[in-house]
Amino acid sequence: ICLAFADTFKALSDPARRDILEMLKNKPLSAGEIAKQLTSTVSYHLKVLKKADLIRENRKKNFIYYELNLTVLEELMMWLSDLKNKEN
């Protein structure tokens, strides 16, 4: 199962990508809305987050909105919790 999380850990390792996840916590945002709050290249970070399945995209008219995919985060949290419980 650790190999399944390789992309997840890579995506979470960058502060800009963690910032994007924080931004998406409250509501879906377009790439333009995300870019207004970041200084780095948004398209690259969105690509990495999508590859890790941490975000999803939804098309609405001429815009693409990004939102959190909580399923992967929940799986990661369960795995970490299980790992922690094995230590005790």
N, C-alpha and C positions, 0 to 999 in steps of 0.2 A: 504493500500500500504506500510505502514511502516514495517509490518511484512515481506514483500517481500525483504526488504533491510537489514534484520537482519544479514544475512550472509555477505552481502556487508560491513556493518559497522564493523563487527568482523574482516573481512579480512583486511580492511583499518586501523584498530587500531594498527597494528604491524609495527614498522619501517622497519623491514627486508622485509615484504611483499610490503610495499610502495617502497622500493628500487628495488625490482624485477619488479614492474610495471614501474618504471622509466627506468630500463634497457631495457624493452620490448617496450618502446616508439618508438624507432628508427627502430628496426628490430626483427624478431623472433630469439630466442636463444634456444640452447639445455640446458638440466639440467646441464651438465658439464660446459658449458660456464657461466651459472648463478652462479654455485658453486664456480668458480674461484674468484668471486667478493664478496662473502658472507662468513661470519664466522659461521653462524648458519646452521641448518639442512634444506637443500633446499627441499627435498622431502615433508616434512610436510607442508612447506609454499606453495608449488605448489598445494598440495592437498586442502588446505584451499582456495586458490585463484580460483581453478577450481570449488569447491563447490559453491562459491559465483558467479560463471560464469563470473569472471573478466578476465580470460584467457582461451584460447583454445589450444588444442594440435593437431599437425599434424605430422603424421609419414612419414619420408622420408628415405627409405632404413632401416638402423639399428638404426636410431636416431629419437627421438621425439623432435620436436621444439615447443616452446611455444610462443604464440602471444597474444596481448591484444584483449579483446572483448569489443570494444567501446560502444556497444549497452547498456550494463548495466550502464556504466559510464554516457552515455547521458541521460538515464532515471533518474538516480540519480540527475544529474544536473538540469533537467527539474523540478523534484519534489522539489528540494531545491529552485529553482527560484520561483516556484509557491508559496511555503510556505513563502518566503520572501515578495512576492507581496501581500499576504493576510495580512501581518502585517501593511502595509501602509494604 
